[in-house]
Amino acid sequence: MDAGDSQQQPATDPALEQLSAKIESEPENAEAYAERGRYYYEREAYDQALTDVNKALELDSTNVNYLHLLADIYMDYYQSQKALNTMLYAASLYPERIPTLLKLSEFQLILKQHADALKTVGRILSLDPENAEGYFMLGTIYLDQGEKEKAKQAYFKAVNYDSKLIDGWLQLADLWKEDDPQQALRYYDNALRIEPENVLVLHKKAYLLSNYLDDLEGAQEIYRQIILLEPQYSDAYYNSGLLYLDMDSIPEAREQFTRAVEMDPTFVKAYYFRAVAEELSGHPDRARADYEQALRLDPDYEKAREALEKLGGSN
């Protein structure tokens, strides 16, 4: 996208009318412009958002929240250097404000300025040697550089200083699953003690159980739990179906794939694997229909094309 392209203003709604009325009645109110700028930003109307937030900064040039918002708009509007420059300016105004330094380090990381990001995190940890988010960011920088062991150490310090930092436990689990799946399992369980119904964590735990610890029943139990929590979650049905295939429970697998395509009619792989289940059940016509549907949705899906050719193609 060309950053200079104009955008259509979102359709007027009562919230926007109220924000505009406030600006009209209080034209020197910086917060009113910032609020409308945030409204536009959340609706991806970046040109209007920039106009309003810049006006807010014209009225209140050192407001750190406005600077953060401006940086976010620039970043999402494909103007990453302007986003970084905005955060550098904010950090020059507030050199000891940790949320600003954290955001600056995040932007430096996005732009692959690893050395600068590490320096910014160093500033954070010199201000607060037990700052969990600082260590989390340090781990993320190391991970982006391919320094896996350093990343592990940094994430471990992060959760040591804030045991409720779920993202820290998740990163540790992801880093440990290849080397020590049981250790990874303990880290996922630590995250689930904080949020027992976190579907992302449950999904990752189920994947670990099925792919690293050969506990298919344990994984199936988690997918059942996920489905109870989020009945529309098509991936849970799909993954459950794959496990049933591995367990040679073909009717159950077919049922789960059916639920997956009911939840998401464009789920190509669910059609493919339901076709596999239909073939294994001795229903070639049903399998053919599902392979054909998978190809209608994704004409480049070679596995479906090959399977259909083995069946003899369409009737």
C-alpha positions as CSV (number, residue, x, y, z in Angstrom):
1,M,0.0,0.0,0.0
2,D,1.2,3.5,-0.8
3,A,1.3,5.4,2.5
4,G,0.1,8.5,0.6
5,D,-3.1,6.9,-0.7
6,S,-6.2,8.7,0.6
7,Q,-8.8,6.6,2.4
8,Q,-12.5,6.7,2.7
9,Q,-13.8,8.1,5.9
10,P,-15.7,5.5,7.9
11,A,-19.4,5.7,7.7
12,T,-20.7,8.2,10.3
13,D,-21.9,6.6,13.5
14,P,-23.1,8.1,16.7
15,A,-19.7,7.6,18.4
16,L,-17.9,9.5,15.6
17,E,-20.6,12.3,15.6
18,Q,-20.1,12.7,19.4
19,L,-16.3,12.9,19.0
20,S,-16.6,15.5,16.2
21,A,-19.1,17.5,18.2
22,K,-16.7,17.6,21.1
23,I,-14.0,18.9,18.9
24,E,-16.3,21.5,17.4
25,S,-17.3,22.8,20.8
26,E,-13.7,22.6,22.3
27,P,-11.3,23.2,19.4
28,E,-8.3,23.6,21.7
29,N,-9.0,20.3,23.5
30,A,-6.0,18.0,22.6
31,E,-7.6,14.9,24.1
32,A,-10.7,15.3,21.9
33,Y,-8.5,15.1,18.8
34,A,-6.6,12.2,20.2
35,E,-9.8,10.3,21.0
36,R,-11.1,10.8,17.5
37,G,-7.7,9.8,16.1
38,R,-7.9,6.6,18.1
39,Y,-11.3,6.0,16.7
40,Y,-10.0,6.4,13.1
41,Y,-6.9,4.3,13.9
42,E,-9.0,1.4,15.2
43,R,-10.9,1.4,11.9
44,E,-7.7,1.6,9.8
45,A,-8.6,5.1,8.6
46,Y,-4.9,6.1,8.9
47,D,-4.9,9.4,7.1
48,Q,-7.7,10.8,9.3
49,A,-6.0,9.3,12.3
50,L,-2.7,11.0,11.5
51,T,-4.4,14.3,11.0
52,D,-6.2,14.2,14.4
53,V,-3.3,12.9,16.4
54,N,-0.9,15.4,14.9
55,K,-3.4,18.1,15.9
56,A,-3.5,16.7,19.4
57,L,0.3,16.9,19.5
58,E,0.3,20.4,18.2
59,L,-1.8,21.4,21.2
60,D,0.1,19.1,23.7
61,S,3.5,18.4,22.1
62,T,4.9,16.3,25.0
63,N,2.0,14.0,25.7
64,V,3.5,10.6,25.8
65,N,0.3,8.7,25.1
66,Y,-0.2,10.7,21.9
67,L,3.3,9.9,20.8
68,H,2.7,6.2,21.4
69,L,-0.5,6.4,19.4
70,L,1.2,8.3,16.6
71,A,3.9,5.6,16.4
72,D,1.4,2.9,16.3
73,I,-0.4,4.6,13.4
74,Y,2.8,5.0,11.5
75,M,3.8,1.4,12.1
76,D,0.5,0.0,10.9
77,Y,0.4,2.4,8.0
78,Y,3.7,1.0,6.6
79,Q,5.8,4.0,7.7
80,S,8.1,2.1,10.1
81,Q,10.9,4.6,10.1
82,K,8.6,7.4,11.1
83,A,7.2,5.1,13.8
84,L,10.7,4.5,15.1
85,N,11.6,8.1,15.0
86,T,8.5,9.0,16.9
87,M,9.5,6.5,19.7
88,L,13.1,7.8,19.7
89,Y,11.7,11.2,20.3
90,A,9.4,10.0,23.0
91,A,12.3,8.2,24.7
92,S,14.4,11.4,24.6
93,L,11.6,13.3,26.4
94,Y,11.0,10.4,28.9
95,P,14.4,8.6,29.2
96,E,13.3,6.8,32.4
97,R,9.8,5.9,31.4
98,I,9.9,2.1,31.1
99,P,6.7,1.6,29.0
100,T,8.1,4.0,26.4
101,L,11.5,2.2,26.4
102,L,9.8,-1.1,26.0
103,K,7.8,0.1,23.0
104,L,11.0,1.6,21.5
105,S,12.8,-1.7,21.9
106,E,9.9,-3.5,20.3
107,F,10.0,-1.2,17.3
108,Q,13.8,-1.5,17.0
109,L,13.3,-5.3,17.0
110,I,10.7,-5.1,14.3
111,L,13.2,-3.2,12.2
112,K,15.9,-5.8,13.0
113,Q,18.0,-3.2,14.8
114,H,19.1,-5.8,17.3
115,A,22.1,-3.9,18.8
116,D,19.9,-0.8,19.4
117,A,17.1,-2.9,20.9
118,L,19.6,-4.6,23.2
119,K,20.9,-1.2,24.4
120,T,17.3,0.0,25.0
121,V,16.6,-3.1,27.1
122,G,19.8,-2.5,28.9
123,R,18.5,0.9,29.9
124,I,15.3,-0.7,31.1
125,L,17.1,-3.2,33.3
126,S,19.4,-0.6,34.7
127,L,16.4,1.4,35.8
128,D,14.6,-1.7,37.1
129,P,16.8,-4.8,37.4
130,E,13.8,-7.0,38.1
131,N,11.6,-5.9,35.3
132,A,9.9,-9.0,33.9
133,E,8.8,-7.4,30.6
134,G,12.4,-6.1,30.1
135,Y,13.7,-9.7,30.4
136,F,10.9,-10.9,28.2
137,M,11.9,-8.4,25.5
138,L,15.5,-9.5,25.9
139,G,14.5,-13.1,25.3
140,T,12.6,-12.1,22.2
141,I,15.6,-10.2,20.8
142,Y,17.9,-13.2,21.4
143,L,15.4,-15.5,19.9
144,D,15.1,-13.3,16.8
145,Q,18.9,-13.5,16.5
146,G,18.9,-17.3,16.8
147,E,20.4,-17.3,20.3
148,K,18.2,-20.0,21.7
149,E,20.0,-20.7,25.0
150,K,20.3,-17.0,25.8
151,A,16.6,-16.6,25.0
152,K,15.8,-19.4,27.4
153,Q,17.7,-17.7,30.2
154,A,16.1,-14.4,29.6
155,Y,12.6,-15.8,29.5
156,F,13.3,-17.8,32.7
157,K,14.3,-14.6,34.5
158,A,11.1,-13.0,33.2
159,V,8.8,-15.6,34.7
160,N,11.0,-15.6,37.9
161,Y,10.2,-12.0,38.4
162,D,6.6,-12.3,37.3
163,S,5.2,-15.8,37.7
164,K,1.9,-14.7,36.0
165,L,3.6,-13.8,32.7
166,I,1.8,-16.3,30.5
167,D,3.7,-15.3,27.4
168,G,7.0,-16.1,29.2
169,W,5.8,-19.6,30.1
170,L,4.6,-20.2,26.5
171,Q,8.0,-19.1,25.0
172,L,9.8,-21.3,27.4
173,A,7.6,-24.3,26.6
174,D,8.0,-23.7,22.9
175,L,11.8,-23.5,23.3
176,W,12.0,-26.6,25.4
177,K,9.6,-28.9,23.5
178,E,12.3,-30.3,21.2
179,D,15.0,-30.8,23.9
180,D,12.8,-31.9,26.8
181,P,9.1,-32.3,26.1
182,Q,8.3,-33.1,29.8
183,Q,9.9,-29.8,30.8
184,A,7.8,-28.0,28.1
185,L,4.7,-29.7,29.5
186,R,5.5,-28.3,33.0
187,Y,5.7,-24.8,31.5
188,Y,2.4,-25.2,29.7
189,D,0.8,-26.3,32.9
190,N,2.3,-23.3,34.7
191,A,0.5,-21.1,32.1
192,L,-2.7,-23.0,32.6
193,R,-2.6,-22.5,36.4
194,I,-2.8,-18.8,35.6
195,E,-5.6,-19.1,32.9
196,P,-7.1,-22.6,33.0
197,E,-9.4,-21.8,30.0
198,N,-6.8,-20.2,27.8
199,V,-7.5,-21.9,24.4
200,L,-4.2,-21.0,22.9
201,V,-2.3,-22.7,25.8
202,L,-4.6,-25.7,25.7
203,H,-4.1,-26.1,22.0
204,K,-0.3,-25.9,22.4
205,K,-0.4,-28.5,25.2
206,A,-2.5,-30.8,23.1
207,Y,-0.1,-30.5,20.2
208,L,2.8,-31.3,22.6
209,L,1.0,-34.4,24.0
210,S,0.2,-35.8,20.6
211,N,3.4,-34.9,18.7
212,Y,6.1,-35.2,21.3
213,L,4.8,-37.3,24.1
214,D,2.7,-39.8,22.2
215,D,-0.3,-39.2,24.5
216,L,-3.1,-39.2,22.0
217,E,-5.8,-39.8,24.6
218,G,-4.5,-36.9,26.7
219,A,-4.5,-34.7,23.6
220,Q,-8.1,-35.8,22.7
221,E,-9.3,-34.9,26.2
222,I,-7.8,-31.4,25.8
223,Y,-9.5,-30.9,22.4
224,R,-12.8,-32.0,24.0
225,Q,-12.2,-29.3,26.6
226,I,-11.4,-26.7,23.9
227,I,-14.6,-27.6,22.1
228,L,-16.7,-27.1,25.2
229,L,-15.0,-23.7,25.7
230,E,-15.3,-22.6,22.1
231,P,-17.7,-24.7,20.1
232,Q,-17.0,-22.7,16.9
233,Y,-13.3,-23.5,17.0
234,S,-12.8,-25.5,13.8
235,D,-9.1,-26.3,14.4
236,A,-10.0,-28.3,17.5
237,Y,-12.4,-30.5,15.6
238,Y,-9.8,-30.9,12.8
239,N,-6.9,-31.8,15.1
240,S,-9.1,-34.2,17.0
241,G,-10.0,-35.8,13.7
242,L,-6.4,-36.3,12.8
243,L,-5.8,-38.0,16.2
244,Y,-8.7,-40.3,15.6
245,L,-7.2,-41.2,12.2
246,D,-3.9,-42.1,14.0
247,M,-5.9,-44.1,16.5
248,D,-7.7,-46.0,13.6
249,S,-11.0,-44.6,14.9
250,I,-12.3,-43.8,11.4
251,P,-16.0,-43.0,12.2
252,E,-15.0,-40.7,14.9
253,A,-12.4,-39.0,12.7
254,R,-15.0,-38.5,9.9
255,E,-17.4,-37.0,12.4
256,Q,-14.8,-34.5,13.7
257,F,-13.9,-33.4,10.1
258,T,-17.5,-32.9,9.4
259,R,-17.8,-30.7,12.4
260,A,-14.8,-28.8,11.3
261,V,-16.2,-28.0,7.8
262,E,-19.6,-27.1,9.4
263,M,-17.8,-24.5,11.5
264,D,-15.6,-23.4,8.5
265,P,-16.9,-24.3,5.1
266,T,-13.6,-23.2,3.5
267,F,-11.5,-25.5,5.6
268,V,-9.6,-27.2,2.7
269,K,-7.6,-29.8,4.7
270,A,-10.7,-30.8,6.7
271,Y,-12.4,-31.8,3.4
272,Y,-9.3,-33.6,2.3
273,F,-9.0,-35.7,5.5
274,R,-12.7,-36.4,5.6
275,A,-12.2,-37.8,2.1
276,V,-9.4,-40.0,3.5
277,A,-11.7,-41.2,6.2
278,E,-14.4,-41.9,3.7
279,E,-12.0,-43.9,1.6
280,L,-11.0,-45.9,4.6
281,S,-14.6,-46.5,5.4
282,G,-15.3,-47.9,1.9
283,H,-17.2,-44.9,0.5
284,P,-15.3,-43.8,-2.6
285,D,-18.1,-41.6,-3.9
286,R,-18.2,-39.6,-0.7
287,A,-14.4,-39.4,-0.8
288,R,-14.5,-38.2,-4.4
289,A,-16.9,-35.4,-3.5
290,D,-14.7,-34.2,-0.7
291,Y,-11.5,-34.3,-2.8
292,E,-13.3,-32.3,-5.5
293,Q,-14.5,-29.8,-2.9
294,A,-11.0,-29.4,-1.6
295,L,-9.8,-28.7,-5.1
296,R,-12.6,-26.2,-5.8
297,L,-11.4,-24.3,-2.7
298,D,-7.7,-24.7,-3.5
299,P,-7.0,-25.8,-7.1
300,D,-3.3,-26.1,-6.3
301,Y,-3.8,-28.7,-3.6
302,E,-1.7,-31.5,-5.1
303,K,-2.4,-34.1,-2.5
304,A,-6.2,-33.8,-3.2
305,R,-5.6,-34.0,-6.9
306,E,-3.4,-37.1,-6.6
307,A,-5.9,-38.8,-4.4
308,L,-8.8,-37.9,-6.8
309,E,-6.8,-39.3,-9.7
310,K,-6.3,-42.6,-7.9
311,L,-10.0,-42.8,-7.4
312,G,-10.5,-42.3,-11.1
313,G,-11.5,-38.6,-11.0
314,S,-15.0,-37.3,-11.2
315,N,-17.9,-39.4,-12.2
